Amino acid sequence: MTPNKRSLHIESSGQLCIYCGACVGVCPLNCIYLDETRITFDEKICTRCEICVKACPVGAIEIG
């Protein structure tokens, strides 16, 4: 990760993520992967555009 990129993580406390796939569908770089137990991000590709943050209906994605 380059120093100017902010960290990206899924907030898992309280089981916020409902695995709806909304973030996967809106990612312009296709760097979000979903299976039935977790979501992962390819940090090397992600530009921290925050489109996925806005698309998440339960606020489970944070970029900090």
PQR file of N, CA, C, O and H, with PARSE charges and radii, in Angstrom:
ATOM      1  N   MET A   1       0.849  -1.176   0.000 -0.4000 1.5000
ATOM      2  CA  MET A   1       0.000   0.000   0.000 -0.0000 2.0000
ATOM      3  C   MET A   1       0.894   1.239   0.000  0.5500 1.7000
ATOM      4  O   MET A   1       1.863   1.321   0.755 -0.5500 1.4000
ATOM      5  N   THR A   2       0.561   2.178  -0.840 -0.4000 1.5000
ATOM      6  CA  THR A   2       1.344   3.399  -0.894 -0.0000 2.0000
ATOM      7  C   THR A   2       0.975   4.296   0.275  0.5500 1.7000
ATOM      8  O   THR A   2      -0.150   4.221   0.769 -0.5500 1.4000
ATOM      9  H   THR A   2      -0.225   2.112  -1.453  0.4000 1.0000
ATOM     10  N   PRO A   3       1.888   5.140   0.729 -0.5600 1.5000
ATOM     11  CA  PRO A   3       1.630   5.962   1.914  0.2800 2.0000
ATOM     12  C   PRO A   3       0.445   6.901   1.793  0.5500 1.7000
ATOM     13  O   PRO A   3      -0.159   7.241   2.810 -0.5500 1.4000
ATOM     14  N   ASN A   4       0.087   7.335   0.587 -0.4000 1.5000
ATOM     15  CA  ASN A   4      -1.007   8.287   0.452 -0.0000 2.0000
ATOM     16  C   ASN A   4      -2.382   7.620   0.416  0.5500 1.7000
ATOM     17  O   ASN A   4      -3.395   8.318   0.402 -0.5500 1.4000
ATOM     18  H   ASN A   4       0.578   7.058  -0.239  0.4000 1.0000
ATOM     19  N   LYS A   5      -2.440   6.316   0.400 -0.4000 1.5000
ATOM     20  CA  LYS A   5      -3.729   5.627   0.399 -0.0000 2.0000
ATOM     21  C   LYS A   5      -4.196   5.386   1.829  0.5500 1.7000
ATOM     22  O   LYS A   5      -3.424   4.966   2.692 -0.5500 1.4000
ATOM     23  H   LYS A   5      -1.616   5.749   0.411  0.4000 1.0000
ATOM     24  N   ARG A   6      -5.461   5.658   2.055 -0.4000 1.5000
ATOM     25  CA  ARG A   6      -6.035   5.400   3.371 -0.0000 2.0000
ATOM     26  C   ARG A   6      -6.366   3.922   3.485  0.5500 1.7000
ATOM     27  O   ARG A   6      -6.588   3.249   2.478 -0.5500 1.4000
ATOM     28  H   ARG A   6      -6.087   5.999   1.354  0.4000 1.0000
ATOM     29  N   SER A   7      -6.399   3.422   4.702 -0.4000 1.5000
ATOM     30  CA  SER A   7      -6.690   2.010   4.896 -0.0000 2.0000
ATOM     31  C   SER A   7      -8.175   1.736   4.659  0.5500 1.7000
ATOM     32  O   SER A   7      -9.023   2.612   4.831 -0.5500 1.4000
ATOM     33  H   SER A   7      -6.218   3.968   5.520  0.4000 1.0000
ATOM     34  N   LEU A   8      -8.456   0.529   4.270 -0.4000 1.5000
ATOM     35  CA  LEU A   8      -9.817   0.114   3.950 -0.0000 2.0000
ATOM     36  C   LEU A   8     -10.137  -1.109   4.781  0.5500 1.7000
ATOM     37  O   LEU A   8      -9.343  -2.048   4.837 -0.5500 1.4000
ATOM     38  H   LEU A   8      -7.767  -0.182   4.130  0.4000 1.0000
ATOM     39  N   HIS A   9     -11.273  -1.110   5.418 -0.4000 1.5000
ATOM     40  CA  HIS A   9     -11.652  -2.299   6.165 -0.0000 2.0000
ATOM     41  C   HIS A   9     -13.169  -2.427   6.243  0.5500 1.7000
ATOM     42  O   HIS A   9     -13.904  -1.455   6.067 -0.5500 1.4000
ATOM     43  H   HIS A   9     -11.918  -0.347   5.373  0.4000 1.0000
ATOM     44  N   ILE A  10     -13.611  -3.633   6.506 -0.4000 1.5000
ATOM     45  CA  ILE A  10     -15.027  -3.893   6.739 -0.0000 2.0000
ATOM     46  C   ILE A  10     -15.255  -3.874   8.240  0.5500 1.7000
ATOM     47  O   ILE A  10     -14.562  -4.564   8.987 -0.5500 1.4000
ATOM     48  H   ILE A  10     -13.014  -4.423   6.649  0.4000 1.0000
ATOM     49  N   GLU A  11     -16.207  -3.101   8.672 -0.4000 1.5000
ATOM     50  CA  GLU A  11     -16.566  -3.060  10.088 -0.0000 2.0000
ATOM     51  C   GLU A  11     -17.333  -4.333  10.411  0.5500 1.7000
ATOM     52  O   GLU A  11     -18.434  -4.544   9.903 -0.5500 1.4000
ATOM     53  H   GLU A  11     -16.770  -2.541   8.065  0.4000 1.0000
ATOM     54  N   SER A  12     -16.762  -5.168  11.243 -0.4000 1.5000
ATOM     55  CA  SER A  12     -17.409  -6.445  11.537 -0.0000 2.0000
ATOM     56  C   SER A  12     -18.059  -6.491  12.916  0.5500 1.7000
ATOM     57  O   SER A  12     -18.836  -7.404  13.198 -0.5500 1.4000
ATOM     58  H   SER A  12     -15.868  -4.996  11.656  0.4000 1.0000
ATOM     59  N   SER A  13     -17.759  -5.537  13.766 -0.4000 1.5000
ATOM     60  CA  SER A  13     -18.380  -5.563  15.083 -0.0000 2.0000
ATOM     61  C   SER A  13     -19.880  -5.329  14.940  0.5500 1.7000
ATOM     62  O   SER A  13     -20.316  -4.439  14.210 -0.5500 1.4000
ATOM     63  H   SER A  13     -17.128  -4.796  13.537  0.4000 1.0000
ATOM     64  N   GLY A  14     -20.643  -6.122  15.630 -0.4000 1.5000
ATOM     65  CA  GLY A  14     -22.089  -6.037  15.536 -0.0000 2.0000
ATOM     66  C   GLY A  14     -22.640  -6.704  14.280  0.5500 1.7000
ATOM     67  O   GLY A  14     -23.828  -6.585  13.978 -0.5500 1.4000
ATOM     68  H   GLY A  14     -20.288  -6.845  16.224  0.4000 1.0000
ATOM     69  N   GLN A  15     -21.779  -7.401  13.554 -0.4000 1.5000
ATOM     70  CA  GLN A  15     -22.205  -8.114  12.352 -0.0000 2.0000
ATOM     71  C   GLN A  15     -22.955  -7.196  11.387  0.5500 1.7000
ATOM     72  O   GLN A  15     -24.037  -7.544  10.914 -0.5500 1.4000
ATOM     73  H   GLN A  15     -20.815  -7.498  13.799  0.4000 1.0000
ATOM     74  N   LEU A  16     -22.391  -6.036  11.097 -0.4000 1.5000
ATOM     75  CA  LEU A  16     -23.071  -5.072  10.237 -0.0000 2.0000
ATOM     76  C   LEU A  16     -23.271  -5.563   8.812  0.5500 1.7000
ATOM     77  O   LEU A  16     -24.337  -5.358   8.232 -0.5500 1.4000
ATOM     78  H   LEU A  16     -21.512  -5.753  11.481  0.4000 1.0000
ATOM     79  N   CYS A  17     -22.265  -6.207   8.243 -0.4000 1.5000
ATOM     80  CA  CYS A  17     -22.363  -6.640   6.853 -0.0000 2.0000
ATOM     81  C   CYS A  17     -23.456  -7.701   6.702  0.5500 1.7000
ATOM     82  O   CYS A  17     -23.492  -8.683   7.443 -0.5500 1.4000
ATOM     83  H   CYS A  17     -21.399  -6.375   8.715  0.4000 1.0000
ATOM     84  N   ILE A  18     -24.345  -7.484   5.727 -0.4000 1.5000
ATOM     85  CA  ILE A  18     -25.426  -8.438   5.473 -0.0000 2.0000
ATOM     86  C   ILE A  18     -25.192  -9.218   4.178  0.5500 1.7000
ATOM     87  O   ILE A  18     -26.075  -9.943   3.719 -0.5500 1.4000
ATOM     88  H   ILE A  18     -24.316  -6.687   5.125  0.4000 1.0000
ATOM     89  N   TYR A  19     -23.998  -9.070   3.589 -0.4000 1.5000
ATOM     90  CA  TYR A  19     -23.604  -9.818   2.386 -0.0000 2.0000
ATOM     91  C   TYR A  19     -24.584  -9.647   1.237  0.5500 1.7000
ATOM     92  O   TYR A  19     -24.911 -10.604   0.535 -0.5500 1.4000
ATOM     93  H   TYR A  19     -23.280  -8.481   3.961  0.4000 1.0000
ATOM     94  N   CYS A  20     -25.050  -8.413   1.053 -0.4000 1.5000
ATOM     95  CA  CYS A  20     -26.025  -8.141  -0.005 -0.0000 2.0000
ATOM     96  C   CYS A  20     -25.367  -7.976  -1.375  0.5500 1.7000
ATOM     97  O   CYS A  20     -26.022  -8.137  -2.405 -0.5500 1.4000
ATOM     98  H   CYS A  20     -24.785  -7.635   1.623  0.4000 1.0000
ATOM     99  N   GLY A  21     -24.069  -7.653  -1.385 -0.4000 1.5000
ATOM    100  CA  GLY A  21     -23.351  -7.498  -2.641 -0.0000 2.0000
ATOM    101  C   GLY A  21     -23.478  -6.134  -3.289  0.5500 1.7000
ATOM    102  O   GLY A  21     -23.007  -5.943  -4.410 -0.5500 1.4000
ATOM    103  H   GLY A  21     -23.537  -7.522  -0.548  0.4000 1.0000
ATOM    104  N   ALA A  22     -24.101  -5.183  -2.615 -0.4000 1.5000
ATOM    105  CA  ALA A  22     -24.261  -3.846  -3.190 -0.0000 2.0000
ATOM    106  C   ALA A  22     -22.910  -3.223  -3.512  0.5500 1.7000
ATOM    107  O   ALA A  22     -22.762  -2.570  -4.544 -0.5500 1.4000
ATOM    108  H   ALA A  22     -24.484  -5.338  -1.705  0.4000 1.0000
ATOM    109  N   CYS A  23     -21.940  -3.414  -2.656 -0.4000 1.5000
ATOM    110  CA  CYS A  23     -20.604  -2.843  -2.869 -0.0000 2.0000
ATOM    111  C   CYS A  23     -19.910  -3.476  -4.072  0.5500 1.7000
ATOM    112  O   CYS A  23     -19.206  -2.798  -4.821 -0.5500 1.4000
ATOM    113  H   CYS A  23     -22.060  -3.945  -1.817  0.4000 1.0000
ATOM    114  N   VAL A  24     -20.113  -4.762  -4.249 -0.4000 1.5000
ATOM    115  CA  VAL A  24     -19.500  -5.473  -5.373 -0.0000 2.0000
ATOM    116  C   VAL A  24     -20.037  -4.928  -6.690  0.5500 1.7000
ATOM    117  O   VAL A  24     -19.279  -4.723  -7.638 -0.5500 1.4000
ATOM    118  H   VAL A  24     -20.686  -5.312  -3.642  0.4000 1.0000
ATOM    119  N   GLY A  25     -21.331  -4.698  -6.746 -0.4000 1.5000
ATOM    120  CA  GLY A  25     -21.970  -4.237  -7.970 -0.0000 2.0000
ATOM    121  C   GLY A  25     -21.605  -2.834  -8.403  0.5500 1.7000
ATOM    122  O   GLY A  25     -21.693  -2.513  -9.588 -0.5500 1.4000
ATOM    123  H   GLY A  25     -21.946  -4.865  -5.976  0.4000 1.0000
ATOM    124  N   VAL A  26     -21.195  -1.987  -7.462 -0.4000 1.5000
ATOM    125  CA  VAL A  26     -20.903  -0.595  -7.820 -0.0000 2.0000
ATOM    126  C   VAL A  26     -19.421  -0.294  -7.994  0.5500 1.7000
ATOM    127  O   VAL A  26     -19.071   0.778  -8.485 -0.5500 1.4000
ATOM    128  H   VAL A  26     -21.124  -2.249  -6.499  0.4000 1.0000
ATOM    129  N   CYS A  27     -18.558  -1.195  -7.611 -0.4000 1.5000
ATOM    130  CA  CYS A  27     -17.117  -0.928  -7.673 -0.0000 2.0000
ATOM    131  C   CYS A  27     -16.662  -0.798  -9.128  0.5500 1.7000
ATOM    132  O   CYS A  27     -16.762  -1.759  -9.892 -0.5500 1.4000
ATOM    133  H   CYS A  27     -18.842  -2.067  -7.211  0.4000 1.0000
ATOM    134  N   PRO A  28     -16.159   0.386  -9.523 -0.5600 1.5000
ATOM    135  CA  PRO A  28     -15.753   0.586 -10.907  0.2800 2.0000
ATOM    136  C   PRO A  28     -14.484  -0.184 -11.285  0.5500 1.7000
ATOM    137  O   PRO A  28     -14.189  -0.354 -12.468 -0.5500 1.4000
ATOM    138  N   LEU A  29     -13.742  -0.644 -10.287 -0.4000 1.5000
ATOM    139  CA  LEU A  29     -12.501  -1.366 -10.562 -0.0000 2.0000
ATOM    140  C   LEU A  29     -12.613  -2.864 -10.296  0.5500 1.7000
ATOM    141  O   LEU A  29     -11.634  -3.596 -10.444 -0.5500 1.4000
ATOM    142  H   LEU A  29     -13.982  -0.505  -9.326  0.4000 1.0000
ATOM    143  N   ASN A  30     -13.800  -3.322  -9.905 -0.4000 1.5000
ATOM    144  CA  ASN A  30     -14.038  -4.734  -9.618 -0.0000 2.0000
ATOM    145  C   ASN A  30     -13.020  -5.309  -8.638  0.5500 1.7000
ATOM    146  O   ASN A  30     -12.492  -6.401  -8.848 -0.5500 1.4000
ATOM    147  H   ASN A  30     -14.595  -2.728  -9.785  0.4000 1.0000
ATOM    148  N   CYS A  31     -12.751  -4.573  -7.575 -0.4000 1.5000
ATOM    149  CA  CYS A  31     -11.755  -5.042  -6.607 -0.0000 2.0000
ATOM    150  C   CYS A  31     -12.382  -5.535  -5.303  0.5500 1.7000
ATOM    151  O   CYS A  31     -11.679  -5.725  -4.311 -0.5500 1.4000
ATOM    152  H   CYS A  31     -13.179  -3.685  -7.404  0.4000 1.0000
ATOM    153  N   ILE A  32     -13.700  -5.742  -5.301 -0.4000 1.5000
ATOM    154  CA  ILE A  32     -14.387  -6.248  -4.118 -0.0000 2.0000
ATOM    155  C   ILE A  32     -14.916  -7.639  -4.429  0.5500 1.7000
ATOM    156  O   ILE A  32     -15.551  -7.864  -5.459 -0.5500 1.4000
ATOM    157  H   ILE A  32     -14.271  -5.587  -6.107  0.4000 1.0000
ATOM    158  N   TYR A  33     -14.646  -8.561  -3.524 -0.4000 1.5000
ATOM    159  CA  TYR A  33     -15.054  -9.953  -3.722 -0.0000 2.0000
ATOM    160  C   TYR A  33     -15.916 -10.393  -2.555  0.5500 1.7000
ATOM    161  O   TYR A  33     -15.606 -10.094  -1.402 -0.5500 1.4000
ATOM    162  H   TYR A  33     -14.130  -8.378  -2.686  0.4000 1.0000
ATOM    163  N   LEU A  34     -16.989 -11.096  -2.847 -0.4000 1.5000
ATOM    164  CA  LEU A  34     -17.953 -11.511  -1.838 -0.0000 2.0000
ATOM    165  C   LEU A  34     -18.177 -13.006  -1.912  0.5500 1.7000
ATOM    166  O   LEU A  34     -18.369 -13.561  -2.993 -0.5500 1.4000
ATOM    167  H   LEU A  34     -17.240 -11.338  -3.783  0.4000 1.0000
ATOM    168  N   ASP A  35     -18.152 -13.659  -0.753 -0.4000 1.5000
ATOM    169  CA  ASP A  35     -18.648 -15.024  -0.668 -0.0000 2.0000
ATOM    170  C   ASP A  35     -19.604 -15.083   0.508  0.5500 1.7000
ATOM    171  O   ASP A  35     -19.920 -14.044   1.088 -0.5500 1.4000
ATOM    172  H   ASP A  35     -17.997 -13.208   0.125  0.4000 1.0000
ATOM    173  N   GLU A  36     -20.063 -16.238   0.868 -0.4000 1.5000
ATOM    174  CA  GLU A  36     -21.104 -16.286   1.896 -0.0000 2.0000
ATOM    175  C   GLU A  36     -20.619 -15.978   3.307  0.5500 1.7000
ATOM    176  O   GLU A  36     -21.439 -15.832   4.213 -0.5500 1.4000
ATOM    177  H   GLU A  36     -19.806 -17.082   0.396  0.4000 1.0000
ATOM    178  N   THR A  37     -19.325 -15.877   3.515 -0.4000 1.5000
ATOM    179  CA  THR A  37     -18.835 -15.603   4.866 -0.0000 2.0000
ATOM    180  C   THR A  37     -17.992 -14.345   5.008  0.5500 1.7000
ATOM    181  O   THR A  37     -17.689 -13.937   6.129 -0.5500 1.4000
ATOM    182  H   THR A  37     -18.659 -15.995   2.779  0.4000 1.0000
ATOM    183  N   ARG A  38     -17.602 -13.716   3.888 -0.4000 1.5000
ATOM    184  CA  ARG A  38     -16.774 -12.518   4.032 -0.0000 2.0000
ATOM    185  C   ARG A  38     -16.700 -11.715   2.740  0.5500 1.7000
ATOM    186  O   ARG A  38     -17.010 -12.201   1.652 -0.5500 1.4000
ATOM    187  H   ARG A  38     -17.848 -14.048   2.977  0.4000 1.0000
ATOM    188  N   ILE A  39     -16.274 -10.459   2.908 -0.4000 1.5000
ATOM    189  CA  ILE A  39     -15.997  -9.579   1.778 -0.0000 2.0000
ATOM    190  C   ILE A  39     -14.517  -9.242   1.848  0.5500 1.7000
ATOM    191  O   ILE A  39     -13.983  -8.969   2.923 -0.5500 1.4000
ATOM    192  H   ILE A  39     -16.022 -10.065   3.792  0.4000 1.0000
ATOM    193  N   THR A  40     -13.863  -9.263   0.704 -0.4000 1.5000
ATOM    194  CA  THR A  40     -12.462  -8.871   0.662 -0.0000 2.0000
ATOM    195  C   THR A  40     -12.270  -7.810  -0.408  0.5500 1.7000
ATOM    196  O   THR A  40     -13.022  -7.738  -1.380 -0.5500 1.4000
ATOM    197  H   THR A  40     -14.297  -9.486  -0.169  0.4000 1.0000
ATOM    198  N   PHE A  41     -11.255  -6.995  -0.210 -0.4000 1.5000
ATOM    199  CA  PHE A  41     -10.914  -5.923  -1.130 -0.0000 2.0000
ATOM    200  C   PHE A  41      -9.499  -6.142  -1.624  0.5500 1.7000
ATOM    201  O   PHE A  41      -8.627  -6.536  -0.850 -0.5500 1.4000
ATOM    202  H   PHE A  41     -10.644  -7.053   0.580  0.4000 1.0000
ATOM    203  N   ASP A  42      -9.263  -5.896  -2.888 -0.4000 1.5000
ATOM    204  CA  ASP A  42      -7.902  -5.931  -3.408 -0.0000 2.0000
ATOM    205  C   ASP A  42      -7.312  -4.550  -3.193  0.5500 1.7000
ATOM    206  O   ASP A  42      -7.556  -3.629  -3.972 -0.5500 1.4000
ATOM    207  H   ASP A  42      -9.972  -5.576  -3.516  0.4000 1.0000
ATOM    208  N   GLU A  43      -6.530  -4.415  -2.124 -0.4000 1.5000
ATOM    209  CA  GLU A  43      -5.982  -3.110  -1.737 -0.0000 2.0000
ATOM    210  C   GLU A  43      -5.025  -2.539  -2.768  0.5500 1.7000
ATOM    211  O   GLU A  43      -4.806  -1.328  -2.802 -0.5500 1.4000
ATOM    212  H   GLU A  43      -6.332  -5.163  -1.492  0.4000 1.0000
ATOM    213  N   LYS A  44      -4.449  -3.391  -3.611 -0.4000 1.5000
ATOM    214  CA  LYS A  44      -3.522  -2.909  -4.634 -0.0000 2.0000
ATOM    215  C   LYS A  44      -4.258  -2.199  -5.764  0.5500 1.7000
ATOM    216  O   LYS A  44      -3.690  -1.333  -6.431 -0.5500 1.4000
ATOM    217  H   LYS A  44      -4.627  -4.375  -3.584  0.4000 1.0000
ATOM    218  N   ILE A  45      -5.515  -2.562  -5.980 -0.4000 1.5000
ATOM    219  CA  ILE A  45      -6.313  -1.977  -7.060 -0.0000 2.0000
ATOM    220  C   ILE A  45      -7.181  -0.822  -6.562  0.5500 1.7000
ATOM    221  O   ILE A  45      -7.376   0.160  -7.279 -0.5500 1.4000
ATOM    222  H   ILE A  45      -5.976  -3.266  -5.439  0.4000 1.0000
ATOM    223  N   CYS A  46      -7.694  -0.931  -5.354 -0.4000 1.5000
ATOM    224  CA  CYS A  46      -8.638   0.048  -4.806 -0.0000 2.0000
ATOM    225  C   CYS A  46      -8.032   1.449  -4.761  0.5500 1.7000
ATOM    226  O   CYS A  46      -6.906   1.636  -4.299 -0.5500 1.4000
ATOM    227  H   CYS A  46      -7.536  -1.728  -4.772  0.4000 1.0000
ATOM    228  N   THR A  47      -8.793   2.427  -5.247 -0.4000 1.5000
ATOM    229  CA  THR A  47      -8.348   3.823  -5.246 -0.0000 2.0000
ATOM    230  C   THR A  47      -8.990   4.636  -4.114  0.5500 1.7000
ATOM    231  O   THR A  47      -8.756   5.840  -4.015 -0.5500 1.4000
ATOM    232  H   THR A  47      -9.707   2.275  -5.623  0.4000 1.0000
ATOM    233  N   ARG A  48      -9.786   4.000  -3.271 -0.4000 1.5000
ATOM    234  CA  ARG A  48     -10.472   4.656  -2.144 -0.0000 2.0000
ATOM    235  C   ARG A  48     -11.452   5.712  -2.629  0.5500 1.7000
ATOM    236  O   ARG A  48     -11.557   6.792  -2.048 -0.5500 1.4000
ATOM    237  H   ARG A  48      -9.976   3.021  -3.351  0.4000 1.0000
ATOM    238  N   CYS A  49     -12.175   5.385  -3.709 -0.4000 1.5000
ATOM    239  CA  CYS A  49     -13.150   6.336  -4.267 -0.0000 2.0000
ATOM    240  C   CYS A  49     -14.390   6.478  -3.387  0.5500 1.7000
ATOM    241  O   CYS A  49     -15.126   7.456  -3.513 -0.5500 1.4000
ATOM    242  H   CYS A  49     -12.090   4.508  -4.181  0.4000 1.0000
ATOM    243  N   GLU A  50     -14.626   5.524  -2.509 -0.4000 1.5000
ATOM    244  CA  GLU A  50     -15.722   5.514  -1.543 -0.0000 2.0000
ATOM    245  C   GLU A  50     -17.103   5.265  -2.154  0.5500 1.7000
ATOM    246  O   GLU A  50     -18.111   5.468  -1.477 -0.5500 1.4000
ATOM    247  H   GLU A  50     -14.028   4.729  -2.406  0.4000 1.0000
ATOM    248  N   ILE A  51     -17.175   4.838  -3.398 -0.4000 1.5000
ATOM    249  CA  ILE A  51     -18.467   4.496  -3.993 -0.0000 2.0000
ATOM    250  C   ILE A  51     -19.109   3.340  -3.227  0.5500 1.7000
ATOM    251  O   ILE A  51     -20.321   3.330  -3.011 -0.5500 1.4000
ATOM    252  H   ILE A  51     -16.356   4.673  -3.948  0.4000 1.0000
ATOM    253  N   CYS A  52     -18.301   2.379  -2.822 -0.4000 1.5000
ATOM    254  CA  CYS A  52     -18.828   1.229  -2.066 -0.0000 2.0000
ATOM    255  C   CYS A  52     -19.363   1.661  -0.704  0.5500 1.7000
ATOM    256  O   CYS A  52     -20.360   1.119  -0.226 -0.5500 1.4000
ATOM    257  H   CYS A  52     -17.317   2.387  -2.997  0.4000 1.0000
ATOM    258  N   VAL A  53     -18.710   2.627  -0.083 -0.4000 1.5000
ATOM    259  CA  VAL A  53     -19.156   3.132   1.217 -0.0000 2.0000
ATOM    260  C   VAL A  53     -20.560   3.709   1.093  0.5500 1.7000
ATOM    261  O   VAL A  53     -21.426   3.444   1.926 -0.5500 1.4000
ATOM    262  H   VAL A  53     -17.901   3.068  -0.471  0.4000 1.0000
ATOM    263  N   LYS A  54     -20.776   4.500   0.045 -0.4000 1.5000
ATOM    264  CA  LYS A  54     -22.086   5.126  -0.171 -0.0000 2.0000
ATOM    265  C   LYS A  54     -23.152   4.105  -0.559  0.5500 1.7000
ATOM    266  O   LYS A  54     -24.330   4.291  -0.253 -0.5500 1.4000
ATOM    267  H   LYS A  54     -20.072   4.716  -0.631  0.4000 1.0000
ATOM    268  N   ALA A  55     -22.743   3.024  -1.235 -0.4000 1.5000
ATOM    269  CA  ALA A  55     -23.701   2.011  -1.687 -0.0000 2.0000
ATOM    270  C   ALA A  55     -24.136   1.053  -0.597  0.5500 1.7000
ATOM    271  O   ALA A  55     -25.189   0.424  -0.708 -0.5500 1.4000
ATOM    272  H   ALA A  55     -21.786   2.874  -1.484  0.4000 1.0000
ATOM    273  N   CYS A  56     -23.346   0.933   0.447 -0.4000 1.5000
ATOM    274  CA  CYS A  56     -23.659  -0.045   1.510 -0.0000 2.0000
ATOM    275  C   CYS A  56     -24.889   0.385   2.299  0.5500 1.7000
ATOM    276  O   CYS A  56     -24.878   1.453   2.911 -0.5500 1.4000
ATOM    277  H   CYS A  56     -22.490   1.444   0.537  0.4000 1.0000
ATOM    278  N   PRO A  57     -25.951  -0.424   2.300 -0.5600 1.5000
ATOM    279  CA  PRO A  57     -27.189  -0.038   2.972  0.2800 2.0000
ATOM    280  C   PRO A  57     -27.124  -0.069   4.494  0.5500 1.7000
ATOM    281  O   PRO A  57     -27.994   0.487   5.165 -0.5500 1.4000
ATOM    282  N   VAL A  58     -26.093  -0.720   5.044 -0.4000 1.5000
ATOM    283  CA  VAL A  58     -26.006  -0.828   6.506 -0.0000 2.0000
ATOM    284  C   VAL A  58     -24.768  -0.162   7.082  0.5500 1.7000
ATOM    285  O   VAL A  58     -24.505  -0.289   8.277 -0.5500 1.4000
ATOM    286  H   VAL A  58     -25.387  -1.172   4.499  0.4000 1.0000
ATOM    287  N   GLY A  59     -24.003   0.547   6.259 -0.4000 1.5000
ATOM    288  CA  GLY A  59     -22.831   1.267   6.749 -0.0000 2.0000
ATOM    289  C   GLY A  59     -21.711   0.376   7.236  0.5500 1.7000
ATOM    290  O   GLY A  59     -21.001   0.736   8.176 -0.5500 1.4000
ATOM    291  H   GLY A  59     -24.217   0.651   5.288  0.4000 1.0000
ATOM    292  N   ALA A  60     -21.536  -0.792   6.612 -0.4000 1.5000
ATOM    293  CA  ALA A  60     -20.536  -1.740   7.080 -0.0000 2.0000
ATOM    294  C   ALA A  60     -19.125  -1.474   6.559  0.5500 1.7000
ATOM    295  O   ALA A  60     -18.173  -2.078   7.054 -0.5500 1.4000
ATOM    296  H   ALA A  60     -22.112  -1.084   5.848  0.4000 1.0000
ATOM    297  N   ILE A  61     -18.962  -0.591   5.578 -0.4000 1.5000
ATOM    298  CA  ILE A  61     -17.649  -0.329   5.007 -0.0000 2.0000
ATOM    299  C   ILE A  61     -17.130   1.015   5.496  0.5500 1.7000
ATOM    300  O   ILE A  61     -17.827   2.028   5.430 -0.5500 1.4000
ATOM    301  H   ILE A  61     -19.735  -0.101   5.175  0.4000 1.0000
ATOM    302  N   GLU A  62     -15.911   1.007   5.979 -0.4000 1.5000
ATOM    303  CA  GLU A  62     -15.274   2.241   6.420 -0.0000 2.0000
ATOM    304  C   GLU A  62     -13.941   2.392   5.735  0.5500 1.7000
ATOM    305  O   GLU A  62     -13.202   1.417   5.603 -0.5500 1.4000
ATOM    306  H   GLU A  62     -15.345   0.184   6.032  0.4000 1.0000
ATOM    307  N   ILE A  63     -13.617   3.581   5.298 -0.4000 1.5000
ATOM    308  CA  ILE A  63     -12.296   3.885   4.769 -0.0000 2.0000
ATOM    309  C   ILE A  63     -11.704   4.920   5.704  0.5500 1.7000
ATOM    310  O   ILE A  63     -12.255   6.008   5.866 -0.5500 1.4000
ATOM    311  H   ILE A  63     -14.217   4.373   5.405  0.4000 1.0000
ATOM    312  N   GLY A  64     -10.587   4.581   6.316 -0.4000 1.5000
ATOM    313  CA  GLY A  64     -10.043   5.485   7.310 -0.0000 2.0000
ATOM    314  C   GLY A  64      -8.561   5.633   7.220  0.5500 1.7000
ATOM    315  O   GLY A  64      -7.965   6.371   8.005 -0.5500 1.4000
ATOM    316  H   GLY A  64     -10.139   3.697   6.184  0.4000 1.0000
TER
END
